Structures are given as C-alpha cells and as structure tokens.
Amino acid sequence: MAIYLDNSATTRPCEEAILAMEESMREGYFNPSALYAPALMAEKQLRTARELILGSLRAPASYRVIFTAGGTEADNLAILGVLSGIHGGGRILYGAGEHSAVKEACKAAAGFEALEMPYDREGRIDLAALEALLTPDVRMICCMQVNNETGAIQPLDEIRRLRNLHCPQAHFHVDGVQGYLRVPFDMKATDADSYALSAHKIHGPKGVGALVIKNTVKLHPRMVGGGQENNLRSGTENTPGIAGMAAAIRHYPTENQMLQIKMHLWECIKAVIPGASVNGPAPDGPDAAPHILNVSLPPVRSETMLHALEGEGIFIGMGSACAAHKQKVSAVLTAMHTPRPQAESALRFSLCPENTMEEMERTADCLKRNYAILSKFQRR
C-alpha cells in the first residue's frame, strides 16, 4: 500500500469535504448573488464559511474574508491589491525563502524596491539583518508563517515588533498556506494586516482559498466584473469549493500525533543512516512545524532517492512542488547557506494527521536499503 509523505504539496481531500462538495453541486448549486430563497441559502453558507475561517484564526470583527481561487491568488491580491493604492514608491520586504506566489508578486509591484529579508542557518528570518532594512519608506513586509520546505516557523511576533518600532505604517502580510491549522495562529495577537490560506493543504479541494484582511486596509481588486466579494474579487463564487474548504476546516484534527510521528521518522532515519542531517530547526524544537522534516542523505542526490522510494510506493518531495521542474538546488537551502552537497541530497517528508508510526518505519527501512545501494555511486 502506498505511503504518501508529500502533504506540503497537496493533501488527499477528506471524506467530509468530498460529501460537502457533492451536496453543493447536487442540491445547493444556486448562484449566491440571486434573490430567491435557495440562492439566499447559498449566500448564507458563504457567510458561515467566512465566520468559520475568522474563528479558526481568532480574528476579531475588524477582519473580513475574501474567497479566492487559492493561496497564490490570495497572496497576489494582498500584495498587489494594497500596493496599487500606494503612491510614491518605497520598499517591499519579503523573506528569502518565500513561496514564488509572494516573491514574484513583490517583484512585480511597479515603482517599488523589492528586497529580501535574509535567512539564518535554520531557515528563519535573520532579525538583525531585517532591522537594518527597516527604513521609514518600507510599505509592506511579507513573511510566511511556516516555510514549506524546512518547516521553520518564522518569528512573526518579533517581525511585528520591529515593524511597529521602525515603520508602523507598513502593511504586514503573512502567507499562512503552509501553517494554517497545523500551527496555531492568532490574528489579533500577531496583528497581521492580512493572511492567505489554501484549502488543498488541509484536506480540502484544490482551486479555492481565502484572504483574511483588516477592514481598514484599502484594497484594490485584481479582478473586475460583477462585483462579487464586496467588489474585491469579481466572479461567481466557487460554492462547491468553499463548501469543501469549510468542511475540511471543521473536521481538521488539530489535536493529532504528527509531531510524535515526525520525530519517530527522524529517529528511525538516524538509526539506519548515521550520516543523515536535518535542514532547518531542530525537529522537536519550538521553531519547527510538526508536519515537515527536511533531511539530507549525501552523497545520494535528491531526485535519485525520490524515484527509488517511488518505486516502492513511497511518495515524498524535494522542495516546493511549484518549483520542482525549474531548479536543481533549493533556493530556500541556498538562502540558508547550506553546503551544496547537502542541498543536492535534501528530501522533504511532509505529514498529515492520517500518517502512522508503521509508515515511518517502512519508509526508514526503504531508505536504508536504497541508500546502501545508491551511496556507492557518486557523480563526478
């Protein structure tokens, strides 16, 4: 039976999400902008989903939810939608290991200077280097909640403190796609101006996400037309997708054993391959997300081991799925100053609440057998 350990790329939709989408398509297919009773029920379901998302983030009434086609659109809407209303230019800061949805949006903002916030060797924002970049003309700071390759939890509270000290008017955007529901987040305490999330990372459907943003933020739409989502995201709402996302949120088991299972995997790997090393924070440390383990197994190259495990029905990743066909060495590991041989052999194991201890043991056993063979062949 297959073992799926690439949940940072996408997750298997849960049964509740599938059923909610089926019901929406069969029974609740009405356009929520229409005025008759069944359509009003569809609109009520959207309102309920918004309230559910706000509650899951402990967001007060001063925030609103805008439904999008996923995390990428949510990030783009927050970044470009805010910056398009700011005149006179200035600086945009983004983490060196940000997802391309954030990084490329920052670079695409005309009239602004986009600068990277450096990483330390554990893959977290270097706060001293950040403080040197915080000038009064900083208009926006973008930072992911959890790094999608290493699982490093970013120091958002410290970033907010420095923002408030040096450039309090700067918009603070958090890409929560890899952290939402897996790592607790409090919108009020963090005081983020906006937060992006995606359904297919939490056992919901692909093609739907949301942007949570303060009501006071002046946001300019990136899609115009019928004026849906309070004129901020035109297009008939994806009611089946939103229903599936809401069901996935309701049924996500926030109390789970992912950390223990991840640590069991790491202990098993260390036992069979003593030369293995972790990329990122200590797996059981407070700065490590419970569901991601990035490990290097030199001299075996990442892609070689990935396909060897695939041959045994084990599916893992080796970095961002969106960049898998574009680069040989991870930009995240490069930003962490990871030695090239170590970066070239990095593997990402990303878990979900359904993974088991037995799956970790089988994965480690397969790694041991394949490593014993593949490590004898080194690329010249």
Secondary structure, DSSP 8 states (H G I E B T S, - for coil): --EE-BTTT-----HHHHHHHHHHHHT--S-TTS-SHHHHHHHHHHHHHHHHHHHHTT--TTEEEEEESSHHHHHHHHHHHHHTT--S-EEEEEETT--HHHHHHHHHSTTEEEEEE-B-TTSSB-HHHHHHH--TTEEEEEEESB-TTT-BB--HHHHHHHHHHH-TTSEEEEE-TTTTTTS---HHHHT-SEEEEEGGGTTS-SS-EEEEEETTS----SS-SS-HHHHTS-S---HHHHHHHHHHHHH--SS--HHHHHHHHHHHHHHH-TT-EESSS-TTSTTB-TTEEEEE-TTS-HHHHHHHHHTTTEE-BSS-GGGTTT-SS-HHHHHTT--HHHHTTEEEEE--TT--HHHHHHHHHHHHHHHHHHTT----
